[in-house]
Each structure stands twice: as structure tokens, then as C-alpha cells.
Amino acid sequence: MSRAVEPDFTFNKEKFTSLLIKAQGKLTVTDYAQECGVSVAYMCKYLKGRFDKATTPTTVKKMALYTAKN
């Protein structure tokens, strides 16, 4: 079963990467990934803009929860 979700909007990869870098702040990639609850490899992929489609809503929620509390 695929966890991919077809968005009903146009995903802006550059904007997402930019916001993610801003949310990372002064944390290392490893620390940021751990705080968000995602793998370091996954976080690197998104911070460097090496992806073709939006991440899953679950992953966005993890990142958003960390960002909101910090």
C-alpha cells in the first residue's frame, strides 16, 4: 500500500526547502532530524532539495510540531 498522497495544490519545492532550512536554525542536520523524529538521510534529502514531490502529511506534521514548540 502506497502512503503517497496526491496533493490538491502545486507543491513549491524551493519554498519548502527554504522554510525547512529556516526552521532548522542552528541545529545540525542530525540533531534537527532527531528532534523532528525523521531519519537523517530523509532530512538531508529535503534540506538539499533532492526530492521530486511533497513529503507525506505525517512527516510534515512531525516537522511542524517541532518547529511550533521551538
Protein Blocks (a to p, Z undefined) as FASTA:
>chain_A
ZZbdcdfbdcdfklmmmmmmmmnmmacfklmmmmnopafklmmmmmnopafbdcdfklmm
mmmmmmmmZZ
